[in-house]
Each structure stands twice: as C-alpha cells, then as structure tokens.
Amino acid sequence: YLASNITPNDWVTQAAADEAFTFYCREYQVSDRCDDKLPANPEQATSEIESFLTMRSTSADSLWYVANAPTDWINANVALDWLNANMQLGRSAQIGTLPARQFSTWEVEALSTEATTDFPQVARLHFADDLFRDAPDTLTIWLYWQPLEQTTAPLKIFVHLLTADRQLSAQDDQFPQDGRIDSLNWEVGAFYRDVYTLSLDIIQPGSYTLITGLYNPDTGERFLTDDGADHAVITTIMLP
C-alpha cells in the first residue's frame, strides 16, 4: 500500500521504533526516509518532535504517519496531535493492524488542471483525479475550489453519489474544509483542497455518478453552474 501511494516528494515516518518497519520500508523502496521515527523513544521531548514536524511539513508534498507509538510512552500522541491540529488529513487506511495516515498543508499551490466548472460569482471547481478506495467500504474524494467572490451567507458544499436512475446513495455535506474556512471571507483567487468521505457499506454493485455543488444551508438553494445546472459531475464510477 505505501509503496504504491507514496511519491518521491512525500515524507514517511513511523510512530514506533520498530526496525522491522525500517527494513521492509527499504526493501520495497517505499521512501528514502525510512529511518524517521516520531517519537523515537519515550523520552523524546515534545518540542523536538514538533520542531521536526514543522520542518518536514514545509519541505514535503505530504507527510505519511504510520503505526502507533506504545501506549505507555508519555509522548505517544504528540506527533499525531500536532498533525491533526496543523495539517489536513487527506487519507486514512488500516493495513492489517497498521494505521497509515496522509497529511498535507492546508495551503494549495496554483493548479494547472484544464478541466473546470464555474459557479458564477461563487467559486470555480478544478477537477483532479483524486479518488481513493483505502477501505472497501469507504470512498475518499479530494476536490479543489477556487473562490471567485465572497458570499453574503456561509455556504455548504455537497458531494453526492447517485445511482444510474439518479437516486441518492451516499453523501457528504460540509462547510469548506470542514468548517476551517468560510465562504463569507475565503480568499478570492486562492486554491483550497476539500476532503470528502462517502460510506459504501450498503452500496450495491453497479454504475454510479459523483456530483458536487454549493448551497445555502438556511434556504436549501443550490447555486447554478455557468451552463445552468445545479451541480457539477465529478465522474462516473463502477463499484464492485
């Protein structure tokens, strides 16, 4: 899993001082940073752990945090707490008993994707092929939004999974970046990554369409795209 998902500009560290992980990390050429461990030992200072994470967060495309530190270590949760407080959790997988989590900075560099959909006077959606099945019963979707204007009411974004006959099968509705930012004052022209998770545990096999859009949660009114639709189609997928 790690070898197929980690890119050369990512950084991977383990939460437990396990040399077996280091060995297999190197064996499968997962990363050239297989020796990183946070915490490295039960005495490692909180300030040292946080300083290391701060440095890595500015130099890597994303941080993969693997495993759990021993529960009796007083600093067992320092790294994970820092990552959850300061970075965006994009993916989370359970590989046997080994958890693997991918964190990225909240700030996104300008995107070069040509495929976009405009919701005039609201935001532009930039499409990227970022759909992940890290668990059989979960679909994770990354969307990239670029505000065109600030709004007079805080808007929500929806991601819906529709059957072939347009019935709603799963959904994730949330404020931008799960409430971290607000369309009342989001930065016009900036790029924001939003992470959505759909539960597939009761989904039947077949063809489905993923759609997204923006709406006023107080009135339920959806905003229209530049071609008059009340949503944008992300993609069509086959679920086994």
Residue frames relative to the residue before (quaternion, step in Angstrom):
aa qw qx qy qz dx dy dz
Y 1.0000 0.0000 0.0000 0.0000 0.00 0.00 0.00
L 0.7023 0.4616 -0.2821 0.4627 3.58 0.76 -0.98
A 0.6538 0.5274 -0.3217 0.4369 3.58 0.91 -0.89
S 0.7210 0.4413 -0.2542 0.4698 3.59 1.03 -0.70
N 0.7507 0.4071 -0.2151 0.4738 3.61 1.18 -0.32
I 0.6556 0.5000 -0.3228 0.4648 3.58 1.13 -0.50
T 0.2610 -0.7660 0.5722 0.1333 3.58 -0.89 0.97
P 0.6879 -0.5054 0.3194 0.4116 3.61 -1.20 0.39
N 0.7126 0.4419 -0.2629 0.4773 3.61 1.12 -0.56
D 0.5271 0.5973 -0.4248 0.4301 3.57 1.27 0.20
W 0.2688 -0.7278 0.6041 0.1818 3.52 -1.32 0.32
V 0.1153 -0.7937 0.5956 0.0446 3.56 -0.91 0.93
T 0.0440 0.7732 -0.6323 0.0208 3.54 -1.06 0.80
Q 0.3288 -0.7255 0.5657 0.2135 3.52 -1.20 0.48
A 0.4540 -0.7094 0.4873 0.2307 3.51 -1.19 0.68
A 0.7354 0.3028 -0.2173 0.5660 3.57 1.25 0.17
A 0.4725 -0.6836 0.4816 0.2786 3.56 -1.02 0.81
D 0.2275 0.7857 -0.5269 0.2309 3.55 0.38 1.29
E 0.2989 -0.7914 0.5063 0.1676 3.57 -0.34 1.20
A 0.5346 0.6028 -0.4149 0.4228 3.60 1.20 -0.34
F 0.6382 0.5086 -0.3298 0.4747 3.59 0.99 -0.80
T 0.6292 0.5346 -0.3321 0.4561 3.58 0.94 -0.85
F 0.6517 0.5277 -0.3156 0.4442 3.58 0.92 -0.90
Y 0.7362 0.4168 -0.2496 0.4712 3.59 0.73 -1.02
C 0.5586 0.5836 -0.3809 0.4498 3.58 1.16 -0.53
R 0.6869 0.4461 -0.2675 0.5076 3.56 0.99 -0.84
E 0.6296 0.5687 -0.3375 0.4078 3.58 0.94 -0.91
Y 0.7692 0.3272 -0.1648 0.5235 3.56 0.97 -0.91
Q 0.4143 -0.7490 0.4379 0.2748 3.57 1.30 0.30
V 0.1254 0.8227 -0.5358 0.1430 3.52 0.94 0.97
S 0.7860 -0.1163 0.1449 0.5896 3.54 0.92 -0.95
D 0.4255 -0.6641 0.5317 0.3085 3.56 -1.24 0.28
R 0.6471 0.4798 -0.3118 0.5038 3.57 1.32 0.29
C 0.1928 0.8461 -0.4792 0.1315 3.57 1.05 0.75
D 0.6375 0.5697 -0.3298 0.4003 3.62 1.17 -0.36
D 0.5253 0.6615 -0.4163 0.3365 3.60 1.19 -0.27
K 0.0320 0.7849 -0.6155 0.0638 3.54 -0.91 1.00
L 0.0767 0.7841 -0.6109 0.0779 3.57 -0.88 0.99
P 0.4696 -0.3486 -0.7757 0.2372 1.56 -0.98 2.26
A 0.4981 -0.6666 0.4741 0.2877 3.56 -1.13 0.68
N 0.7751 -0.0340 0.0449 0.6294 3.56 1.23 -0.54
P 0.6538 -0.5548 0.3334 0.3919 3.62 -1.14 0.39
E 0.6818 0.4858 -0.2933 0.4616 3.59 1.21 -0.28
Q 0.4463 0.7095 -0.4631 0.2880 3.61 1.21 -0.17
A 0.4660 -0.7208 0.4473 0.2515 3.56 -0.76 1.09
T 0.5984 -0.5733 0.4324 0.3553 3.55 -1.15 0.69
S 0.6574 0.5254 -0.3163 0.4379 3.58 0.90 -0.90
E 0.6504 0.5124 -0.3184 0.4616 3.58 1.02 -0.76
I 0.6450 0.5155 -0.3165 0.4670 3.58 0.98 -0.84
E 0.6984 0.4741 -0.2722 0.4619 3.57 0.85 -0.99
S 0.6234 0.5327 -0.3408 0.4598 3.59 1.03 -0.70
F 0.6493 0.5165 -0.3106 0.4639 3.56 0.98 -0.86
L 0.6604 0.5016 -0.3028 0.4697 3.58 0.95 -0.86
T 0.6288 0.5370 -0.3330 0.4532 3.57 0.98 -0.81
M 0.6567 0.5054 -0.3057 0.4688 3.56 0.94 -0.88
R 0.7003 0.4738 -0.2801 0.4545 3.58 0.81 -0.99
S 0.6365 0.5627 -0.3404 0.4029 3.60 0.98 -0.76
T 0.7023 0.4499 -0.2675 0.4825 3.58 1.16 -0.49
S 0.7280 0.4356 -0.2355 0.4742 3.58 1.23 -0.30
A 0.7191 0.3977 -0.2390 0.5173 3.61 1.21 -0.31
D 0.5716 -0.5760 0.4494 0.3736 3.57 -1.22 0.47
S 0.7731 -0.1306 0.0917 0.6139 3.56 1.05 -0.76
L 0.3479 -0.7142 0.5722 0.2037 3.55 -1.32 0.41
W 0.1611 -0.7599 0.6237 0.0868 3.55 -0.87 1.01
Y 0.1056 -0.7952 0.5968 0.0192 3.54 -0.72 1.13
V 0.0936 -0.8429 0.5283 -0.0408 3.53 -0.46 1.29
A 0.8257 0.2276 -0.1989 0.4762 3.56 -1.15 0.80
N 0.3699 -0.6863 0.5746 0.2490 3.54 -1.38 -0.10
A 0.4602 -0.6572 0.5159 0.3004 3.56 -1.03 0.73
P 0.6353 -0.5166 0.3915 0.4198 3.63 -1.15 0.46
T 0.5170 -0.6940 0.4097 0.2885 3.56 -0.81 1.00
D 0.6739 0.4911 -0.3161 0.4525 3.60 1.14 -0.45
W 0.4986 0.6085 -0.4552 0.4170 3.61 1.23 0.16
I 0.4638 -0.7038 0.4616 0.2767 3.59 -0.77 0.97
N 0.7304 0.3855 -0.2230 0.5178 3.58 1.18 -0.54
A 0.2514 0.8305 -0.4750 0.1466 3.59 1.27 0.31
N 0.7957 0.3396 -0.1574 0.4762 3.60 0.91 -0.89
V 0.3831 0.7612 -0.4681 0.2338 3.60 1.26 -0.04
A 0.7048 0.4685 -0.2852 0.4500 3.60 0.73 -1.01
L 0.6870 0.4795 -0.2959 0.4589 3.59 0.83 -0.94
D 0.6255 0.5272 -0.3386 0.4649 3.59 1.02 -0.73
W 0.6512 0.5068 -0.3192 0.4660 3.60 0.98 -0.83
L 0.6585 0.5143 -0.3127 0.4517 3.58 0.91 -0.90
N 0.6742 0.4900 -0.2996 0.4644 3.60 0.90 -0.86
A 0.6938 0.4816 -0.2748 0.4596 3.58 1.07 -0.71
N 0.8117 0.3258 -0.1247 0.4685 3.58 1.03 -0.73
M 0.7739 0.2772 -0.1523 0.5487 3.59 1.21 -0.30
Q 0.5188 -0.6384 0.4818 0.3020 3.54 -1.32 0.33
L 0.3262 -0.7273 0.5732 0.1899 3.56 -0.80 1.05
G 0.1410 -0.8351 0.5296 0.0478 3.56 -0.51 1.20
R 0.8019 0.0330 0.0159 0.5963 3.57 1.04 -0.80
S 0.0231 -0.7818 0.6231 -0.0010 3.53 -1.16 0.65
A 0.0273 0.8094 -0.5822 0.0713 3.56 -0.64 1.13
Q 0.2328 -0.7309 0.6234 0.1519 3.52 -1.27 0.52
I 0.0785 -0.8100 0.5811 -0.0037 3.57 -0.33 1.28
G 0.7646 -0.1326 0.0440 0.6292 3.54 0.12 1.27
T 0.7617 -0.2669 0.2275 0.5448 3.57 -0.53 -1.16
L 0.5888 0.6008 -0.3458 0.4156 3.58 1.31 0.02
P 0.2165 -0.7708 0.5812 0.1456 3.64 -0.54 1.07
A 0.0560 -0.7689 0.6364 0.0252 3.56 -1.14 0.74
R 0.0301 -0.8118 0.5815 -0.0437 3.56 -0.70 1.12
Q 0.2079 -0.7716 0.5909 0.1105 3.56 -1.00 0.87
F 0.0792 -0.7912 0.6064 0.0045 3.54 -0.83 1.08
S 0.0696 -0.7780 0.6235 0.0339 3.56 -1.13 0.75
T 0.5971 -0.5341 0.4361 0.4098 3.55 -1.25 0.29
W 0.5648 -0.6036 0.4403 0.3505 3.57 -1.16 0.56
E 0.6681 0.4944 -0.2976 0.4696 3.57 1.11 -0.66
V 0.1566 -0.7866 0.5945 0.0579 3.57 -0.94 0.93
E 0.4297 -0.6881 0.5201 0.2673 3.55 -0.94 0.89
A 0.6859 -0.4802 0.3509 0.4192 3.56 -1.26 0.42
L 0.3289 -0.7641 0.5310 0.1611 3.56 -0.93 0.96
S 0.3211 -0.7568 0.5434 0.1702 3.53 -1.13 0.69
T 0.3710 0.7422 -0.4901 0.2670 3.61 1.22 0.22
E 0.3784 -0.7389 0.5168 0.2093 3.55 -0.95 0.92
A 0.6544 0.5164 -0.3131 0.4550 3.58 1.12 -0.63
T 0.1533 0.7821 -0.5844 0.1525 3.57 -0.54 1.17
T 0.1321 -0.7374 0.6495 0.1302 3.52 -1.37 0.29
D 0.2551 -0.7783 0.5584 0.1316 3.55 -0.84 0.99
F 0.1441 -0.6828 0.7069 0.1152 3.48 -1.24 0.78
P 0.3455 -0.8053 0.4263 0.2243 3.60 0.12 1.30
Q 0.8373 0.1368 -0.1711 0.5010 3.53 -1.08 0.93
V 0.6891 0.4297 -0.2995 0.5008 3.61 1.21 0.29
A 0.7479 -0.3289 0.2817 0.5031 3.59 0.24 -1.23
R 0.3228 -0.7010 0.6003 0.2098 3.52 -1.36 0.37
L 0.2666 -0.7549 0.5835 0.1363 3.54 -0.92 0.99
H 0.1611 -0.7676 0.6162 0.0717 3.56 -0.83 1.06
F 0.2896 -0.7843 0.5277 0.1503 3.57 -0.62 1.12
A 0.0626 0.7502 -0.6569 0.0412 3.54 -1.09 0.82
D 0.5082 -0.6716 0.4538 0.2911 3.56 -1.11 0.68
D 0.3108 0.7606 -0.4975 0.2780 3.55 0.62 1.20
L 0.3032 0.6941 -0.5814 0.2972 3.53 0.22 1.39
F 0.0670 -0.8276 0.5565 -0.0296 3.56 -0.77 1.06
R 0.1434 -0.7438 0.6468 0.0893 3.55 -1.08 0.86
D 0.0039 0.8389 -0.5426 0.0422 3.58 0.30 1.24
A 0.7473 0.1288 -0.1248 0.6399 3.54 1.35 -0.12
P 0.6121 -0.5914 0.3641 0.3782 3.62 -1.01 0.68
D 0.7641 0.3779 -0.1961 0.4847 3.59 1.05 -0.71
T 0.7093 0.4193 -0.2500 0.5085 3.60 1.22 0.29
L 0.0978 -0.7535 0.6472 0.0622 3.54 -1.10 0.82
T 0.1397 -0.7860 0.6002 0.0506 3.56 -0.79 1.08
I 0.0917 -0.7998 0.5932 0.0037 3.56 -0.88 1.03
W 0.1611 -0.7483 0.6350 0.1040 3.55 -0.99 0.90
L 0.0477 -0.7748 0.6303 0.0122 3.55 -0.92 0.98
Y 0.2409 -0.7669 0.5820 0.1229 3.54 -1.16 0.66
W 0.0892 -0.8152 0.5721 -0.0113 3.54 -0.61 1.24
Q 0.1176 -0.7620 0.6342 0.0573 3.53 -1.14 0.77
P 0.3404 -0.7639 0.5052 0.2129 3.63 -0.33 1.17
L 0.2657 -0.7490 0.5889 0.1471 3.53 -1.09 0.83
E 0.7770 -0.0439 0.0327 0.6271 3.55 1.19 -0.64
Q 0.4756 -0.6030 0.5405 0.3436 3.54 -1.31 0.31
T 0.3617 -0.7666 0.5025 0.1704 3.57 -1.07 0.75
T 0.5362 -0.6357 0.4575 0.3147 3.56 -1.28 0.34
A 0.7496 0.1954 -0.1506 0.6142 3.59 1.32 -0.15
P 0.5231 -0.6356 0.4518 0.3439 3.62 -1.03 0.66
L 0.2362 -0.8074 0.5315 0.0989 3.55 -0.67 1.13
K 0.2943 -0.7036 0.6144 0.2021 3.50 -1.33 0.46
I 0.2804 -0.7172 0.6113 0.1825 3.52 -1.32 0.47
F 0.1532 -0.7921 0.5844 0.0865 3.57 -0.97 0.82
V 0.0871 -0.7223 0.6806 0.0870 3.50 -1.31 0.58
H 0.0302 -0.8196 0.5701 -0.0478 3.56 -0.57 1.20
L 0.2547 -0.7308 0.6163 0.1460 3.53 -1.16 0.75
L 0.0961 -0.8270 0.5538 -0.0026 3.57 -0.54 1.23
T 0.4680 -0.6444 0.5277 0.2955 3.54 -1.15 0.68
A 0.7153 -0.4371 0.3215 0.4404 3.56 -1.32 0.10
D 0.7285 0.3661 -0.2380 0.5279 3.62 1.14 -0.55
R 0.6017 -0.6461 0.3104 0.3524 3.56 1.24 0.75
Q 0.4158 0.6772 -0.4991 0.3456 3.60 1.08 0.62
L 0.4761 -0.6793 0.4844 0.2779 3.57 -1.04 0.83
S 0.1345 -0.8182 0.5574 0.0414 3.58 -0.75 1.10
A 0.7853 -0.0631 0.0632 0.6126 3.59 1.10 -0.67
Q 0.0196 -0.8165 0.5768 -0.0141 3.55 -1.13 0.58
D 0.0504 -0.7384 0.6690 0.0686 3.50 -1.38 0.37
D 0.0118 -0.7862 0.6157 -0.0506 3.56 -0.50 1.28
Q 0.1745 0.7904 -0.5690 0.1454 3.57 -0.80 0.97
F 0.5455 -0.5526 0.4985 0.3855 3.52 -1.31 0.28
P 0.6833 -0.4978 0.3128 0.4330 3.64 -1.11 0.53
Q 0.8415 -0.0018 -0.0785 0.5345 3.52 -0.94 1.06
D 0.6197 -0.5982 0.3153 0.3984 3.52 1.05 0.99
G 0.7562 -0.4036 0.1883 0.4793 3.54 1.05 0.85
R 0.4624 0.6839 -0.4546 0.3344 3.59 1.21 -0.02
I 0.7717 0.1528 -0.0992 0.6093 3.57 1.09 -0.72
D 0.2903 -0.7531 0.5769 0.1256 3.53 -1.30 0.39
S 0.4871 -0.6779 0.4620 0.2994 3.58 -0.90 0.86
L 0.5136 0.6331 -0.4202 0.3986 3.59 1.26 -0.18
N 0.8313 0.1015 -0.0121 0.5464 3.56 1.04 -0.76
W 0.3181 0.7455 -0.5360 0.2359 3.61 1.11 0.43
E 0.5607 -0.6460 0.4166 0.3077 3.54 -1.15 0.66
V 0.3875 -0.7309 0.5171 0.2196 3.55 -0.61 1.18
G 0.7981 0.2735 -0.2296 0.4853 3.55 -0.91 1.02
A 0.5648 0.5848 -0.3933 0.4293 3.59 1.22 -0.29
F 0.3574 -0.7042 0.5658 0.2371 3.56 -1.33 0.19
Y 0.0797 -0.7995 0.5954 0.0033 3.54 -0.91 1.02
R 0.2622 -0.7278 0.6127 0.1617 3.54 -1.03 0.87
D 0.0916 -0.7772 0.6213 0.0390 3.55 -0.92 0.95
V 0.2144 -0.7803 0.5802 0.0925 3.56 -0.97 0.90
Y 0.0450 -0.7965 0.6024 -0.0264 3.56 -0.82 1.08
T 0.1383 -0.7908 0.5938 0.0541 3.55 -1.06 0.78
L 0.1156 -0.7903 0.6006 0.0371 3.55 -0.84 1.04
S 0.3561 -0.7181 0.5603 0.2090 3.55 -0.98 0.90
L 0.1601 -0.8125 0.5587 0.0468 3.56 -0.83 1.06
D 0.3631 0.7969 -0.4452 0.1869 3.58 1.27 0.10
I 0.7634 0.2897 -0.2003 0.5415 3.63 1.13 -0.40
I 0.4362 0.7113 -0.4464 0.3231 3.58 1.27 0.26
Q 0.3516 -0.7299 0.5512 0.1995 3.56 -0.94 0.92
P 0.5979 -0.5601 0.4163 0.3943 3.63 -1.13 0.54
G 0.4422 0.6895 -0.5008 0.2798 3.55 -1.10 0.69
S 0.6243 -0.5250 0.4285 0.3887 3.54 -1.37 -0.20
Y 0.0360 -0.8009 0.5970 -0.0306 3.55 -0.93 0.97
T 0.2708 -0.7352 0.5992 0.1645 3.53 -1.29 0.51
L 0.2438 -0.7467 0.6045 0.1326 3.55 -0.96 0.95
I 0.0046 -0.7981 0.6022 -0.0199 3.57 -0.83 1.00
T 0.0933 -0.7849 0.6097 0.0587 3.56 -1.25 0.40
G 0.1335 0.7812 -0.6050 0.0768 3.52 -1.30 0.33
L 0.4345 -0.6756 0.5336 0.2646 3.53 -1.35 -0.06
Y 0.0414 0.8042 -0.5921 0.0307 3.57 -1.10 0.66
N 0.4922 -0.6146 0.5325 0.3108 3.51 -1.38 0.38
P 0.3447 -0.7801 0.4741 0.2189 3.64 -0.38 1.13
D 0.6060 0.5630 -0.3626 0.4293 3.61 1.18 -0.39
T 0.7878 0.2883 -0.1446 0.5247 3.59 1.03 -0.76
G 0.4162 -0.7046 0.4694 0.3316 3.59 1.20 -0.51
E 0.4736 0.6951 -0.4304 0.3274 3.59 1.27 -0.08
R 0.2743 -0.7518 0.5813 0.1473 3.55 -0.87 1.02
F 0.3955 -0.6851 0.5536 0.2601 3.56 -1.18 0.60
L 0.4141 -0.7370 0.4921 0.2078 3.54 -1.04 0.84
T 0.4819 -0.6270 0.5262 0.3127 3.52 -1.25 0.55
D 0.6846 -0.4912 0.3374 0.4197 3.56 -1.28 0.12
D 0.6982 0.4009 -0.2953 0.5143 3.61 1.24 -0.13
G 0.6625 -0.5813 0.2810 0.3797 3.57 1.25 0.48
A 0.5276 0.6209 -0.4258 0.3934 3.62 1.21 0.11
D 0.4267 -0.7059 0.4991 0.2656 3.59 -1.16 0.53
H 0.7548 0.2105 -0.1751 0.5961 3.58 1.27 0.41
A 0.3104 -0.6927 0.6059 0.2380 3.53 -1.36 0.16
V 0.3886 -0.7017 0.5461 0.2418 3.56 -1.03 0.77
I 0.3193 -0.7483 0.5538 0.1773 3.56 -0.76 1.09
T 0.7221 -0.3149 0.2465 0.5645 3.56 0.79 -1.05
T 0.3531 -0.6668 0.5977 0.2710 3.53 -1.38 0.09
I 0.0610 -0.8208 0.5677 -0.0171 3.57 -0.82 1.00
M 0.3313 -0.6943 0.5986 0.2233 3.53 -1.31 0.45
L 0.1390 -0.7823 0.6037 0.0651 3.56 -0.81 1.00
P 0.3987 -0.7446 0.4815 0.2340 3.59 -0.71 1.05
